[in-house]
Every structure is written in structure tokens, then in C-alpha cells.
Amino acid sequence: MPKNKTTLIFLSEQQLPYITHLTSELKKKEMDFFGAIFPGLIYCAEQYHT
């Protein structure tokens, strides 16, 4: 991934147990990222929790 790219990450609350591993892996790959945690995510009129 080019160095001038930043990744936006949306997670549901149910994914909280995995956030430490996810951020650790992204840092190992030297990826810039930011994001937010929500009770659920909506995509194409469907609600997702995982």
C-alpha cells in the first residue's frame, strides 16, 4: 500500500475483542488508519453486528 494512503475502519461493538490484534497487525504493516466503533453497522439497508 502506498505510504500516502490512510484506511478508515468501522467496527461494531461485538468486534471489540479483536481490536487489539487488528491495530497491532496494521501497525506492523506500517499502515495509517483511523476509525470508530458503533453498536451496529448499516449497509444497503441491512444492519450488521459482526
N, C-alpha and C positions, 0 to 999 in steps of 0.2 A: 504494500500500500504506500502511495506517495506520502512524504512527510508533511505536506501541506493540507492533508485531509483530517477531518475530525468526525468521529462517529457519535451519533445520537442514539441513546438506548432508552427504551421504555420497558419497565418491568412491572409485573403485578406483584402484589404483596406476597402471594404464595411462592414467589421465586426468591424471597429474601434469603433462605438458607444457602443459595448458590452464589450470592453477590460477591462474597469474598474471593471465591475461586475465579469467577468471571473477571473481576477487576485485576486480580493477580495475573491472569493469562494475558489480558490486554496490555498491562504494563510490561510484561516480558517481551511482547511483540513491539514495544515502544509505540503503541497506538494512542493518539489523543482521543479522549472520549468524555462525554458528559451525559446525564440523563436524569430520569425521575422514576419514582415508584408510585404506583396507583393501586387502588382497591381492585380494579379490573381494567381491561383494555377493550376498546370497541374498534372493530374493523369490519367494514362492509355490513353494517347494521347487526353484527354479531358481537356478543360480549365474551371475552376470554379471561380466564384466571390463571392460565399456565402458558 
